Amino acid sequence: MVDHGGVIRRHELTDQEWELLAPLIPRAATGRPRVEDRQVINGMVYKIRTGVSWRDLPERYGPWQTVYTRFRRYALDGVFTHALQQIQTHADAVGDIDWLVQIDSTIVRAHQHAAATGRKGGSTGRTNRTITPSADPEAD
């Protein structure tokens, strides 16, 4: 939590989190005055953590349009993806990530009518398929 004049803000980046993220945020090339990056990023974090609409962002994060515009630009430019990859790489290098993977082997039974076998148990012409996350749905 960040201390702003005695007030601890729950939905903002800590100093340590900001130190990791700040070098990964693109700098503006424009000459006009700019709302500080940390202030805007904290507005994004606040919006995501609370689910508030953009227009209802507290004024301490700057104009909501500025926060939204930068969020959209960063998302489209891949800034968040790049930052996540860099931070994960750093954390993995110092041993802060435990890459343990768990697989749930629960079996879920479907109702007999969910089998899509058509009328009276006959085939609908479709064969059993294996569905994988990387399968192209157009290839079926």
Residue, then its C-alpha position, 0 to 999 in steps of 0.5 A: m500500500v502506498d502512503h499519500g500524506g498519511v492516507i494509505r491507498r488500498h488499490e494502488l501499487t506499492d513503491q516496490e511494485w512501481e520500481l519494477l514497472a516504471p522502466l517498462i512504461p513508454r515515455a511520452a514524446t509530446g511536449r504538452p504537460r502530462v499526468e504522471d505515469r504512476q498516477v495514471i497506472n494507479g487509476m488503471v489498477y483501481k479500475i480493474r480491482t474495483g470494477v468501477s466504470w471509467r467515468d467514476l474513477p476518483e479525481r486523484y488519478g487524473p481525468w478519466q479520459t486520460v487513464y482510459t486512453r493510456f490503458r487502451r494505448y498500452a493494451l493495443d501496443g502490447v505494453f502490458t504483455h511485455a511488462l508481464q513477460q519482463i517481470q516474470t523473467h526477472a522473478d524467475a531468474v531470482g527464484d521468486i516463481d515456483w512453476l508447479v503445475q497442478i492438473d485436476s482429474t475430475i470426471v464430469r458426467a453428462h446427461q445421456h441427451a447431451a451426447a448428440t447422438g441424434r434420434k433413437g441412438g443413431s449417429t448424427g454423422r459427427t465423430n468423437r473429437t478431441i478438443t484442445p485449446s490450440a485446435d482451430p475451430e475452422a478446421d473441423 
